[in-house]
Amino acid sequence: MSSNDLNSAVNSCSDECGIVKSMTGFSSVHRADARGSLIISIKAVNSRYLETVFSSNCDLGALELEMGRRLSSNIKRGKLNISVNWTPAGASELTLNRQMLKSMISRLDEVHEAMSSSAMVKSGLYSIDPVALLSMPGMIQGLIKSDEGSSDCEAVVLDEQLQALFMETMDEAIAKFDEQRIREGQVLREVMTEKINAIHELLHMVDSQRHELVDRERCRMLEKIEAMKIDIPAERIHSEIAMLAQKYDIAEEYDRLNCHLKTVTDILNTSAGSYAPAGKKLDFLMQELIRESNTLGSKAATVNLVNIAVELKVLVDQMREQVQNIE
């Protein structure tokens, strides 16, 4: 999928349901021609900010900066691991980078010498893992055979044509990666919508009871005063009723919950033509929903309202978990 096709898909979907992108995703693109074989893979996990980590079996040079720029122009949050593997035509053997291996073993000897007084080292807790050494980038290299002899993959010079191939492959990998994030984001949006509908049902139950709370508590207080047969001034009674109304009135929490919920719904269902990351906004709104839910629960004067407040907090917490996956 090209960048233009991806933008068309984004705009088309946004007109119908709004765009939500997941921070997690994976894509891999393989291209091969007479010059060799190239595989570029992108995978991402959640992160508060954008982090990019490149691993390559050849020297990308200035291409790494350009690749990073194109990634950051399409992806705003997440920890990205980008793997670039180039196998030139004629690379039929593998060779061990003995110089790097020798240097690494020397460094490990220094570490062992420095820690020779440690009981854990003497007990064999620390050991050299050959497999871990061989898995280090650059330890194993492709050996290119030609009439002029052999050379390492690291020494391959990326001319303009190869650079163009690398960038075209990277663009395709980014487009596929973004396409998958949109698909996963759509699933997240549907899950969030289900939770929002469930919260609306709970708030409807709250609305049917909240107007009776203060009246119920006022009647209960007057009944206690009458049963105790105590002569209390009317002003004092009115003052106590006013304090009671302030204590048990949940109108503010109810209104704010509805307001925050509407904002969340608007963000998820935006029909704007251009995409904008919404994860941080949604995370803030989740915090506000949790705070209002806690306050509502503390003011709940009936067992039924307490149970509703508990269910409300569970749903909001489930939504917050999903929001952590949204860019």
MIGUKOL-903666 format. One line per 3 residues: number of its first residue (from 0); their letters; for each residue x, y, z of N, C-alpha, C, O. Coordinates in steps of 0.2 Angstrom, whole numbers, plus 2048, in hexadecimal, padded with zeros to 3 digits. Each point is the difference from the previous one (the first is absolute). Layout:
residues N
NUM = a = X,Y,Z,X,Y,Z,X,Y,Z,X,Y,Z ~ ...
***
This chain:
residues 327
0 = mss = 804,7FA,800,7FC,806,800,804,806,800,805,801,804 ~ 7FA,804,7F7,804,806,800,7FE,805,805,7FA,7FF,803 ~ 80A,806,7FE,7FD,805,805,7FA,804,7FE,7FC,801,804
3 = ndl = 803,800,7F5,7FA,803,7FE,7FA,7FB,801,7FA,802,802 ~ 807,7F7,7FD,7FA,7FC,801,7FF,7FF,808,7FA,800,802 ~ 80B,801,802,7FF,800,807,7FC,806,802,7FB,7FF,804
6 = nsa = 807,807,7FA,7FC,806,802,7F9,800,7FD,7FB,802,804 ~ 804,7FB,7F6,7F9,7FF,7FE,7FC,7FB,805,7FA,802,801 ~ 809,7F9,801,7FD,7FB,804,7FE,804,807,7FB,7FF,803
9 = vns = 80A,805,800,7FF,803,806,7FA,805,7FF,7FC,800,805 ~ 804,804,7F6,7FB,805,7FF,7F9,7FD,7FF,7FB,802,803 ~ 805,7F8,7F9,7F9,7FD,7FF,7FE,7FD,807,7FA,801,801
12 = csd = 80A,7FC,803,7FE,7FD,806,7FE,806,805,7FB,7FF,804 ~ 808,806,7FC,7FF,806,805,7F9,803,7FF,7FD,802,804 ~ 801,7FE,7F5,7F9,802,7FF,7FB,7FC,803,7FA,803,801
15 = ecg = 807,7F7,800,7FB,7FB,802,801,7FF,808,7FA,800,803 ~ 80C,7FF,7FF,800,7FE,807,805,804,804,801,7FF,806 ~ 804,804,7F7,805,803,804,806,7FC,800,7FF,7FA,7FF
18 = ivk = 807,808,801,806,7FC,800,803,800,807,801,805,803 ~ 801,7F5,7FF,803,7FE,806,806,7FC,7FE,7FF,7FB,7FD ~ 807,806,805,806,7FC,7FF,802,7FD,806,801,803,805
21 = smt = 801,7F6,7FA,803,7FD,806,808,802,800,803,801,7FA ~ 800,7FE,80C,807,802,800,804,7F9,7FE,806,801,7FE ~ 7F7,7F9,803,803,7FA,7FF,7FF,7FE,7F8,7FB,801,7FE
24 = gfs = 80A,7FC,7FF,7FF,7FE,7F9,806,7FC,7FE,806,801,803 ~ 7FA,7FC,7F7,805,7FD,7FD,7FF,800,7F8,7FB,7FF,7FE ~ 80B,802,7FF,800,7FF,7F8,806,7FE,7FE,806,802,803
27 = svh = 7FB,7FB,7F7,806,7FD,7FD,7FF,800,7F9,7FB,7FE,7FD ~ 80A,805,7FF,800,801,7F9,806,7FD,7FD,806,801,803 ~ 7FA,7FA,7F8,805,7FD,7FD,801,802,7F9,7FB,7FF,7FC
30 = rad = 80A,803,802,801,802,7F9,807,7FD,7FE,805,800,803 ~ 7FB,7FD,7F6,805,7FD,7FE,801,802,7F8,7FB,800,7FD ~ 80B,801,801,801,801,7F9,807,7FD,7FE,803,7FC,804
33 = arg = 800,806,7F7,807,7FE,7FE,805,802,804,806,7FD,801 ~ 7F9,808,803,805,803,805,801,7FC,806,805,800,803 ~ 7F5,7FD,7FF,800,7FD,807,7F9,7FF,803,7FB,802,7FC
36 = sli = 805,7FD,80A,7F9,7FF,804,800,805,806,805,800,803 ~ 7F5,803,7FD,800,805,806,7F9,7FE,804,7FB,7FF,7FD ~ 806,801,809,7FA,7FF,805,800,805,805,805,801,804
39 = isi = 7F6,803,7FD,7FF,805,805,7FA,7FF,804,7FB,7FF,7FD ~ 806,800,809,7FB,7FF,805,7FF,805,805,805,803,803 ~ 7F5,7FE,7FF,7FE,805,805,7FC,7FD,805,7FA,7FD,7FF
42 = kav = 807,804,808,7FC,7FD,805,800,806,805,805,803,802 ~ 7F5,7FD,802,800,805,805,7FC,7FE,806,7FB,7FC,7FF ~ 807,807,807,7FC,7FF,806,7FE,807,803,803,805,7FD
45 = nsr = 7F9,7FA,808,7FE,807,803,806,804,803,804,7FD,803 ~ 7FB,809,7FD,805,805,803,7FD,807,800,7FC,802,7FC ~ 806,802,809,7FD,806,801,802,805,7FB,7FD,804,7FE
48 = yle = 809,7FA,7FF,803,805,7FB,802,7FB,7FA,7FF,7FA,800 ~ 804,80A,7FB,802,7FC,7FA,807,7FE,801,805,805,801 ~ 7FD,7F5,7FE,807,7FD,801,801,7FC,7FA,7FC,7FB,7FE
51 = tvf = 80A,806,7FE,801,7FC,7FB,807,7FC,801,805,804,802 ~ 7FB,7F6,7FD,807,7FC,801,801,7FC,7F9,7FC,7FC,7FE ~ 809,806,7FF,802,7FC,7F9,805,7FB,802,805,800,804
54 = ssn = 7FA,7FA,7F8,805,7FB,800,801,7FE,7F8,7FB,7FF,7FD ~ 80B,801,801,802,7FE,7F9,806,7FC,7FF,805,801,804 ~ 7FB,7FB,7F7,807,7FC,7FF,804,804,7FB,805,7FD,7FE
57 = cdl = 7F9,809,800,805,804,7FC,7FF,808,802,7FC,802,804 ~ 809,802,7FA,801,807,803,7FB,804,7FC,800,801,7FA ~ 7FA,801,809,7FB,804,7FD,803,807,7FF,7FD,804,7FB
60 = gal = 807,7FF,809,803,807,7FF,7FA,805,801,7FC,7FF,805 ~ 804,806,7F6,7FB,805,801,7F9,7FD,7FF,7FB,804,801 ~ 804,7F6,7FC,7F9,7FE,7FF,7FD,7FF,806,7F9,800,800
63 = ele = 80A,7FE,805,7FD,7FF,807,7FC,806,802,7FB,800,803 ~ 808,806,7FC,7FD,806,802,7FA,801,7FC,7FB,803,803 ~ 805,7FC,7F7,7FA,801,7FB,7FB,7FB,802,7FA,802,800
66 = mgr = 808,7F8,801,7FB,7FB,802,7FC,802,807,7FA,800,801 ~ 80A,803,804,7FE,802,806,7FB,806,7FF,7FB,800,803 ~ 807,804,7F8,7FB,806,7FF,7FA,7FE,7FD,7FB,803,802
69 = rls = 805,7F8,7FA,7FA,7FE,7FD,7FB,7FC,805,7FA,801,800 ~ 80A,7FC,804,7FC,7FC,805,7FC,805,805,7FA,7FF,802 ~ 80A,806,800,7FD,805,805,7FB,805,7FD,7FC,802,803
72 = sni = 804,7FE,7F6,7FB,804,7FD,7F9,7FC,7FF,7FB,803,7FF ~ 805,7F6,802,7FA,7FC,800,7FE,7FD,806,7FB,7FF,801 ~ 80A,801,804,7FF,7FC,806,802,805,806,806,803,800
75 = krg = 7F5,7FE,805,802,805,805,801,7FD,806,804,804,804 ~ 7FA,7F6,7FE,802,7FD,806,801,7F9,7FF,7FE,7FD,7FC ~ 806,800,809,802,7F9,800,807,7FF,7FF,804,804,7FE
78 = kln = 7FE,7F6,805,807,7FE,7FF,801,7FB,7FA,7FD,7FB,800 ~ 807,808,7FB,800,7FC,7FA,807,7FD,7FF,805,803,802 ~ 7FB,7F7,7FC,806,7FC,7FE,800,7FF,7F9,7FC,7FC,7FD
81 = isv = 809,807,7FF,800,7FF,7F9,806,7FC,7FE,806,801,802 ~ 7F9,7F9,7FB,805,7FC,7FE,801,800,7F8,7FB,800,7FC ~ 80B,801,802,802,801,7F9,805,7FB,7FE,806,800,803
84 = nwt = 7F8,7FB,7F9,805,7FB,7FE,801,7FF,7F9,7FB,7FF,7FC ~ 80B,803,802,802,800,7F8,804,7FA,7FF,806,800,803 ~ 7F8,7FC,7F8,805,7FB,7FE,801,801,7F8,7FC,7FF,7FC
87 = pag = 80A,803,803,802,801,7F9,800,7FA,7FC,801,7FA,802 ~ 7FE,806,7F7,800,7FB,7FC,807,7FD,800,805,804,800 ~ 7FC,7F5,801,807,7FD,800,802,7FF,807,805,7FD,801
90 = ase = 7F7,805,804,802,7FE,807,7FE,7F9,802,7FA,7FF,802 ~ 80A,7FD,7FD,7FF,7F8,800,803,7FD,806,7FE,7FB,802 ~ 806,809,802,803,7FD,806,7FF,805,806,7FF,806,7FF
93 = ltl = 803,7F7,807,800,804,806,807,800,803,803,7FB,7FF ~ 7FF,80B,803,807,800,803,7FF,803,807,7FC,804,802 ~ 809,7FA,803,800,802,807,804,807,800,806,800,7FE
96 = nrq = 7F7,805,805,804,806,801,805,7FF,806,7FE,801,806 ~ 807,7FC,7F9,805,7FE,805,803,805,804,801,800,806 ~ 800,806,7F7,803,806,803,7FB,802,805,802,802,806
99 = mlk = 7F7,7FF,7F9,7FB,802,804,800,7FB,806,7FF,802,806 ~ 801,7F7,7F8,7FF,7FB,805,806,800,805,7FF,800,806 ~ 807,801,7F8,806,801,804,800,806,805,801,7FF,806
102 = smi = 7FC,806,7F7,800,806,804,7FA,7FF,805,801,802,806 ~ 7FA,7FB,7F9,7FB,7FF,805,802,7FB,805,7FE,801,806 ~ 806,7FA,7F8,802,7FB,805,805,804,805,800,7FF,806
105 = srl = 804,806,7F7,805,803,804,7FC,805,805,802,800,806 ~ 7F8,803,7F8,7FD,804,805,7FC,7FC,805,800,802,806 ~ 7FE,7F7,7F8,7FD,7FC,805,805,7FE,805,7FF,7FF,806
108 = dev = 808,800,7F8,805,7FE,804,801,806,806,801,7FE,805 ~ 7FF,808,7F8,800,805,805,7FB,801,805,801,801,806 ~ 7F9,7FD,7F8,7FA,800,804,801,7FA,806,7FF,801,806
111 = hea = 803,7F9,7F7,801,7FB,805,806,802,805,800,7FE,806 ~ 805,805,7F7,806,802,805,7FE,805,805,802,7FF,806 ~ 7FA,806,7F8,7FD,805,805,7FC,7FD,805,7FF,802,806
114 = mss = 7FD,7F8,7F8,7FB,7FD,805,803,7FA,803,7FC,7FC,802 ~ 80A,803,7FD,803,7F9,803,7FF,7FF,807,800,7FB,803 ~ 7FF,80B,801,7FF,7FF,807,7F9,7FF,802,7FF,7FF,806
117 = sam = 7FD,801,7F5,7F9,7FE,801,7FE,7F9,801,803,7FC,7FC ~ 7FA,802,80A,7FE,7F9,801,7FC,7FD,7FB,800,7FA,7FE ~ 7FB,80B,7FF,7FC,7FD,7FB,803,7FE,7F9,7FF,7FB,7FD
120 = vks = 807,809,802,804,7FE,7FA,803,7FA,801,801,7FB,7FC ~ 802,804,80A,804,7FA,801,7FB,7FA,801,803,7FA,7FE ~ 7F7,807,803,7FB,7FA,801,7FE,7FE,7F9,7FC,7FB,7FF
123 = gly = 806,809,7FC,7FE,7FE,7F9,7F9,804,7FE,7FD,7FE,7FB ~ 801,807,809,7FA,803,7FE,800,804,7F9,7FB,800,7FC ~ 80B,803,803,801,803,7FA,804,7FC,7FB,805,7FD,802
126 = sid = 7F9,803,7F8,804,7FC,7FB,7FF,803,7F9,7FB,804,7FF ~ 80A,7FA,7FD,7FF,803,7F9,7FC,7FB,7FC,801,7FA,800 ~ 7FA,809,7FD,7FB,7FC,7FB,802,801,7F9,7FF,806,7FD
129 = pva = 804,7F5,800,802,801,7F9,7FB,802,7FB,801,804,7FB ~ 7F9,7F9,806,7FA,802,7FC,7FE,807,801,7FF,803,7FB ~ 802,800,80B,7FE,807,800,805,804,7FD,7FF,805,7FD
132 = lls = 808,7F9,803,805,803,7FC,7FF,800,7F9,800,806,7FD ~ 7FE,7F5,800,7FF,7FF,7F9,7FA,804,7FE,7FF,802,7FA ~ 7FC,7FF,80A,7FA,803,7FE,801,808,800,7FB,804,7FE
135 = mpg = 80B,7FF,804,801,807,800,800,802,7F9,803,7FD,7FC ~ 7FA,809,803,800,803,7F9,808,801,7FD,804,802,804 ~ 7FD,7FB,7F6,806,801,7FD,805,7FA,802,805,800,7FD
138 = miq = 7F9,7FB,807,805,7FB,802,800,7FB,7FA,805,7FE,7FE ~ 7F5,801,7FF,800,7FB,7FA,7FF,805,7FA,7FB,803,800 ~ 809,7FC,7FB,7FF,804,7FA,800,7FC,7FA,803,7FB,7FF
141 = gli = 7F9,808,7FC,800,7FC,7F9,807,801,7FD,802,806,800 ~ 800,7F5,7FC,806,801,7FC,7FE,800,7F9,7FD,7FB,7FE ~ 805,80A,7FF,7FE,801,7F9,806,7FE,7FB,806,802,801
144 = ksd = 7F9,7F9,7FB,805,7FD,7FC,7FF,804,7F9,7FB,801,7FD ~ 80B,801,800,800,803,7FA,807,7FE,7FD,804,7FD,803 ~ 7FD,805,7F6,806,7FE,7FD,806,804,803,806,7FD,800
147 = egs = 7F9,808,804,805,804,803,802,7FE,807,804,802,803 ~ 7F8,7F9,7FF,801,7FD,807,7FA,800,804,7FA,800,7FD ~ 806,801,80A,7FB,800,804,800,807,804,805,803,802
150 = sdc = 7F5,7FF,800,7FF,806,804,7FA,7FF,805,7FC,7FB,7FF ~ 804,808,807,7FA,800,804,7FA,804,7FF,801,805,7FC ~ 7FA,7F9,806,7FA,804,7FF,800,807,803,7FD,804,7FD
153 = eav = 807,7FC,808,801,807,803,803,805,7FC,7FF,806,800 ~ 805,7F7,7FB,804,805,7FB,7FC,802,7FA,802,803,7FC ~ 7F8,7FA,804,7FC,802,7FA,7FE,807,7FF,7FE,803,805
156 = vld = 803,800,7F6,7FF,807,7FF,7F9,801,7FD,7FE,7FD,7FB ~ 7FE,807,808,7F9,801,7FE,800,806,7FB,800,805,802 ~ 800,7F9,7F8,800,805,7FB,7F9,803,7FF,7FB,7FE,804
159 = eql = 803,807,7F8,7FA,803,7FF,7FA,7FB,7FF,7FB,801,803 ~ 807,7FA,7F8,7FA,7FC,7FF,7FF,7FB,806,7FA,7FF,801 ~ 80B,7FF,803,7FE,7FC,806,7FD,804,805,7FB,7FE,803
162 = qal = 807,809,7FE,7FD,804,804,7F8,801,7FF,7FC,800,804 ~ 803,801,7F5,7F9,800,7FE,7FC,7FA,802,7FA,800,802 ~ 809,7FA,7FD,7FD,7FA,801,7FE,7FF,808,7FB,7FE,802
165 = fme = 80A,804,802,7FF,800,807,7FB,805,802,7FB,7FE,804 ~ 804,808,7FA,7FB,805,802,7F9,7FD,7FD,7FB,801,804 ~ 805,7FD,7F6,7F9,7FD,7FE,7FE,7FB,804,7FA,7FF,801
168 = tmd = 80A,7FC,801,7FE,7FB,804,7FE,802,807,7FB,7FE,803 ~ 809,807,800,7FE,803,806,7F9,803,800,7FC,7FF,805 ~ 803,805,7F6,7F9,803,7FF,7FB,7FB,800,7FA,801,803
171 = eai = 807,7F9,7F9,7FB,7FB,800,7FF,7FD,807,7FA,7FE,801 ~ 80B,801,802,800,7FD,807,7FC,804,805,7FC,7FE,804 ~ 805,809,7FB,7FD,805,804,7F8,800,7FF,7FC,800,804
174 = akf = 803,7FF,7F5,7F8,800,7FE,7FD,7FA,803,7FA,801,802 ~ 809,7F9,7FD,7FD,7FA,802,7FF,800,808,7FB,7FE,803 ~ 80A,805,800,800,801,808,7FA,804,802,7FD,7FF,804
177 = deq = 803,807,7F8,7FA,804,802,7F9,7FD,7FF,7FC,801,803 ~ 804,7FB,7F7,7FA,7FD,7FE,7FE,7FB,806,7FA,800,802 ~ 80A,7FC,801,7FF,7FC,805,7FE,804,806,7FB,7FD,804
180 = rir = 808,808,7FE,7FE,804,806,7F9,803,7FF,7FD,800,805 ~ 801,802,7F5,7F9,802,7FF,7FB,7FA,802,7FB,802,803 ~ 807,7F8,7FA,7FB,7FB,801,800,7FE,808,7FA,7FF,802
183 = egq = 80C,801,801,7FF,7FF,807,7FD,805,804,7FC,7FF,805 ~ 805,807,7F9,7FD,806,803,7F8,800,7FF,7FD,802,805 ~ 801,7FB,7F6,7F9,800,7FF,7FD,7FB,805,7FA,801,802
186 = vlr = 809,7F9,7FF,7FE,7FB,805,800,804,807,7FB,7FF,804 ~ 80A,805,7FE,800,803,806,7FA,805,800,7FD,801,806 ~ 802,803,7F5,7FA,804,800,7FA,7FD,801,7FC,802,804
189 = evm = 803,7F8,7FA,7FA,7FC,801,7FF,7FE,807,7FB,800,803 ~ 80B,7FD,800,800,7FE,807,7FE,806,804,7FC,800,805 ~ 807,806,7FA,7FF,806,804,7F8,802,7FF,7FD,802,805
192 = tek = 801,7FD,7F5,7F9,802,7FF,7FB,7FC,804,7FB,802,803 ~ 807,7F7,7FE,7FC,7FC,804,800,802,807,7FB,800,804 ~ 80B,802,7FF,800,802,807,7FD,806,801,7FC,801,805
195 = ina = 804,804,7F6,7FC,806,801,7F9,7FF,800,7FC,803,804 ~ 801,7F9,7F8,7F9,7FE,800,7FE,7FD,807,7FB,802,803 ~ 809,7FA,800,7FF,7FD,806,800,805,806,7FC,800,804
198 = ihe = 809,805,7FB,800,806,805,7FA,804,800,7FD,802,805 ~ 800,7FF,7F4,7FA,804,7FF,7FA,7FD,804,7FC,803,803 ~ 804,7F6,7FC,7FA,7FD,804,801,801,807,7FB,801,804
201 = llh = 80B,7FE,7FF,801,801,807,7FE,808,802,7FC,801,805 ~ 806,803,7F7,7FE,807,802,7F9,802,7FF,7FD,804,804 ~ 7FF,7F8,7F8,7F9,801,7FF,7FD,7FD,807,7FB,803,802
204 = mvd = 808,7F8,801,7FD,7FD,806,801,805,806,7FC,801,804 ~ 80A,803,7FB,802,805,805,7FB,806,800,7FD,802,805 ~ 801,7FF,7F5,7FC,806,7FF,7F9,7FF,802,7FD,804,803
207 = sqr = 801,7F6,7FD,7F9,7FE,802,800,800,808,7FA,800,803 ~ 80B,800,800,800,800,808,803,806,803,7FF,802,806 ~ 805,802,7F6,804,806,804,7FB,805,802,802,803,805
210 = hel = 7F8,7FE,7F8,7FC,805,803,7FC,7FF,806,7FE,804,804 ~ 802,7F5,7FE,7FD,7FE,806,805,800,806,7FD,7FF,806 ~ 809,801,7F9,805,7FF,805,7FF,805,806,800,7FE,806
213 = vdr = 800,809,7F8,800,805,805,7F9,800,804,800,800,806 ~ 7FB,7FF,7F6,7F9,800,803,800,7FA,805,7FD,800,806 ~ 806,7FA,7F8,7FF,7FA,804,804,801,807,7FE,7FF,805
216 = erc = 808,804,7FA,804,802,806,7FD,805,805,801,800,806 ~ 7FC,805,7F7,7FD,805,804,7FA,7FD,804,7FF,802,806 ~ 7FD,7FA,7F6,7FA,7FD,804,803,7FB,806,7FD,800,805
219 = rml = 809,7FD,7F9,802,7FB,805,803,805,806,7FF,7FD,806 ~ 804,808,7F9,802,805,806,7FB,802,804,800,801,806 ~ 7FA,802,7F6,7FA,802,804,7FD,7FB,804,7FD,802,805
222 = eki = 803,7F8,7F8,7FD,7FB,804,804,7FE,807,7FD,7FF,805 ~ 809,801,7FA,804,7FF,806,7FF,806,805,800,7FE,806 ~ 800,808,7F8,7FF,806,805,7F9,7FF,803,7FF,801,806
225 = eam = 7FC,7FD,7F6,7F9,7FF,803,800,7FB,805,7FD,800,805 ~ 807,7FA,7F9,800,7FA,805,803,802,806,7FF,7FD,806 ~ 806,807,7FA,804,802,806,7FC,805,804,802,802,806
228 = kid = 7F9,801,7F7,7FC,805,804,804,806,803,800,802,805 ~ 805,801,7F6,804,805,802,7FE,806,7FD,7FE,800,7FA ~ 802,806,80A,7FE,806,7FD,806,804,7FD,804,802,803
231 = ipa = 7FC,7FD,7F6,806,803,7FD,7FD,806,7FB,7FB,800,7FD ~ 809,806,804,7FE,806,7FC,7FF,7FE,7F8,804,7FC,7FE ~ 7F8,808,7FF,7FF,7FE,7F9,806,802,7FC,801,7FD,7FB
234 = eri = 802,809,807,806,802,7FC,805,7FA,800,804,7FF,7FC ~ 7FD,7FE,80A,805,7FB,801,7FE,7FA,7FB,805,7FD,7FD ~ 7F5,801,803,7FE,7FB,7FC,801,802,7F8,802,7FB,7FD
237 = hse = 7FC,80B,801,802,802,7F9,807,7FF,7FF,802,7FE,7FA ~ 802,804,80B,807,800,7FE,803,7F9,800,804,7FF,7FB ~ 7F9,7FD,809,802,7F9,7FF,7FE,7FD,7FA,804,7FC,7FD
240 = iam = 7F6,805,801,7FE,7FE,7F9,804,802,7FA,801,7FD,7FC ~ 801,80A,805,804,802,7FA,807,7FD,800,802,7FE,7FB ~ 801,800,80B,806,7FC,800,7FF,7F9,7FE,804,7FD,7FC
243 = laq = 7F6,801,805,7FF,7F9,7FE,7FF,800,7F8,802,7FB,7FD ~ 7FB,80A,801,7FF,800,7F8,807,801,7FD,801,7FD,7FB ~ 803,806,808,807,801,7FD,804,7FA,800,804,7FE,7FC
246 = kyd = 7FB,7FE,80A,803,7FA,800,7FE,7FA,7FC,804,7FC,7FD ~ 7F5,804,801,7FE,7FA,7FD,7FE,802,7F8,7FE,7FC,7FD ~ 803,80A,802,7FE,802,7F9,805,7FE,7FB,806,802,801
249 = iae = 7F8,7FA,7FA,805,7FD,7FB,7FF,803,7F9,802,7FD,7FB ~ 7FA,809,805,7FF,803,7FA,806,802,7FC,801,7FF,7FA ~ 804,804,80A,806,802,7FC,804,7FA,7FD,802,801,7FB
252 = eyd = 7FF,7FA,809,803,7FA,7FE,7FD,7FD,7FA,803,7FE,7FB ~ 7F6,802,805,7FC,7FD,7FB,801,804,7F9,802,7FD,7FB ~ 7FE,809,806,801,805,7FA,807,7FF,7FD,801,800,7FA
255 = rln = 804,800,80B,807,800,7FD,801,7F9,7FD,804,800,7FB ~ 7FA,7FB,808,801,7F9,7FD,7FD,800,7F9,803,7FE,7FB ~ 7F7,805,804,7FD,800,7F9,804,805,7FB,801,7FE,7FB
258 = chl = 801,807,808,804,805,7FC,807,7FD,7FD,801,800,7FB ~ 802,7FC,80A,807,7FD,7FE,7FE,7FA,7FB,804,7FF,7FC ~ 7F7,7FE,805,7FE,7FA,7FC,7FE,803,7F9,802,7FC,7FB
261 = ktv = 7FB,809,805,7FE,803,7F9,807,802,7FC,800,7FF,7FA ~ 805,804,80A,806,802,7FD,804,7FA,7FD,803,800,7FB ~ 7FD,7FA,809,803,7FA,7FE,7FD,7FE,7FA,803,7FE,7FB
264 = tdi = 7F6,802,805,7FC,7FD,7FA,802,805,7FA,801,7FD,7FA ~ 7FF,809,807,802,805,7FA,807,7FE,7FD,801,801,7FA ~ 804,7FE,80B,806,7FF,7FD,801,7F9,7FC,803,800,7FB
267 = lnt = 7F9,7FB,808,800,7FA,7FC,7FC,800,7FA,802,7FC,7FB ~ 7F9,808,804,7FC,800,7FA,801,807,7FC,7FC,801,7FC ~ 80A,802,805,801,806,7FC,800,7FE,7F9,802,7FB,7FD
270 = sag = 7FC,80A,7FF,7FF,7FF,7F8,805,805,7FD,7FF,801,7FA ~ 806,801,80A,805,805,7FD,804,7FC,7FA,801,7FA,801 ~ 800,80A,7FA,804,7FD,7FA,807,7FE,802,803,7FB,7FD
273 = sya = 800,809,808,807,7FF,801,800,7FC,807,7FC,801,804 ~ 809,7FA,7FD,801,7FC,806,804,804,805,805,803,7FE ~ 7F9,7FC,808,804,803,806,800,7FB,805,7FB,7FD,802
276 = pag = 80B,802,801,801,7FB,806,7FB,802,805,800,806,802 ~ 7FD,7F5,801,7FB,802,806,801,7FC,806,7FD,801,805 ~ 808,7FB,7FB,802,7FC,806,801,804,807,7FD,7FE,805
279 = kkl = 807,808,7FA,801,803,806,7FA,804,803,7FE,801,806 ~ 7FE,802,7F5,7F9,803,802,7FC,7FB,803,7FD,801,806 ~ 802,7F9,7F8,7FC,7FB,802,802,7FE,807,7FC,7FE,805
282 = dfl = 80B,801,7FC,802,7FE,807,7FF,805,805,7FE,7FE,806 ~ 802,809,7F8,7FE,805,805,7F9,7FF,802,7FE,801,806 ~ 7FE,7FE,7F5,7F8,800,801,7FF,7F9,804,7FB,801,804
285 = mqe = 809,7FA,7FB,7FF,7FA,805,801,802,807,7FD,7FD,804 ~ 808,807,7FD,802,802,807,7FA,804,803,7FE,7FF,806 ~ 7FF,805,7F6,7FB,804,802,7F9,7FC,802,7FD,801,805
288 = lir = 802,7FA,7F6,7FA,7FC,801,801,7FC,807,7FC,7FE,804 ~ 80A,7FF,7FD,802,7FC,806,7FF,805,806,7FD,7FD,805 ~ 805,809,7FB,7FF,804,806,7F9,802,801,7FE,800,806
291 = esn = 7FE,801,7F5,7F9,802,801,7FC,7F9,803,7FC,801,804 ~ 806,7F9,7F9,7FD,7FA,802,802,7FF,808,7FB,7FE,803 ~ 80B,804,7FF,802,7FF,807,7FC,804,804,7FD,7FE,806
294 = tlg = 802,809,7F8,7FC,804,804,7F9,7FE,800,7FC,801,806 ~ 801,7FD,7F5,7F9,7FE,800,7FF,7FA,805,7FB,800,803 ~ 80A,7FB,7FD,800,7FB,804,800,802,808,7FC,7FD,804
297 = ska = 808,808,7FD,800,802,807,7FA,804,802,7FF,800,806 ~ 7FD,802,7F6,7FA,804,801,7FA,7FB,800,7FA,802,802 ~ 807,7F8,7FC,7FA,7FC,7FF,7FD,7FE,806,803,7FE,805
300 = atv = 7F6,804,7FC,7FD,7FF,806,7FC,7F9,800,7FC,7FF,805 ~ 804,7FE,7F6,7FC,7F9,800,805,7FB,7FD,805,801,7FD ~ 7F9,7F9,805,804,7FA,7FE,800,7FF,7F9,805,7FE,7FC
303 = nlv = 7F5,804,801,7FF,7FF,7F8,805,805,7FD,803,7FE,7FB ~ 7FE,808,807,804,805,7FD,807,7FE,802,805,801,7FB ~ 7FD,7FC,80A,807,7FE,802,802,7FB,7FA,805,800,7FE
306 = nia = 7F6,7FB,801,801,7FB,7FB,801,802,7F9,805,7FE,7FC ~ 7F7,808,803,801,803,7F9,807,803,7FF,803,800,7FB ~ 7FF,804,80B,806,803,800,806,7FB,7FF,805,802,7FC
309 = vel = 7FB,7F8,807,805,7FB,7FF,800,7FE,7F9,806,7FF,7FD ~ 7F4,7FF,800,800,7FE,7F9,803,806,7FB,803,7FE,7FC ~ 7FB,808,806,803,805,7FC,807,801,800,803,801,7FB
312 = kvl = 800,7FE,80B,807,801,801,804,7FA,7FC,805,801,7FD ~ 7F8,7F9,803,802,7FA,7FC,801,801,7F9,805,7FF,7FD ~ 7F5,804,800,800,801,7F9,805,806,7FE,803,7FF,7FB
315 = vdq = 7FD,806,809,805,805,7FE,807,7FE,801,804,802,7FB ~ 7FE,7FA,809,806,7FD,801,802,7FB,7FA,805,800,7FD ~ 7F6,7FD,801,801,7FB,7FA,801,805,7F9,804,7FE,7FC
318 = mre = 7F8,807,804,801,805,7FA,808,803,801,803,801,7FB ~ 7FF,801,80B,806,802,800,806,7FC,7FE,805,802,7FD ~ 7FA,7F7,804,805,7FB,7FE,800,800,7F8,805,800,7FE
321 = qvq = 7F5,801,7FF,800,800,7F9,803,806,7FD,804,800,7FB ~ 7FB,806,809,803,806,7FD,808,800,800,803,803,7FC ~ 800,7F9,809,807,7FF,800,803,7FE,7F9,806,800,7FF
324 = nie = 7F6,7FD,7FD,802,7FD,7F9,7FE,805,7FB,802,7FE,7FA ~ 7FB,807,807,7FF,805,7FB,805,805,7FF,802,803,805 ~ 800,7FF,7F5,805,805,7FE,7FD,807,802,804,805,800
***
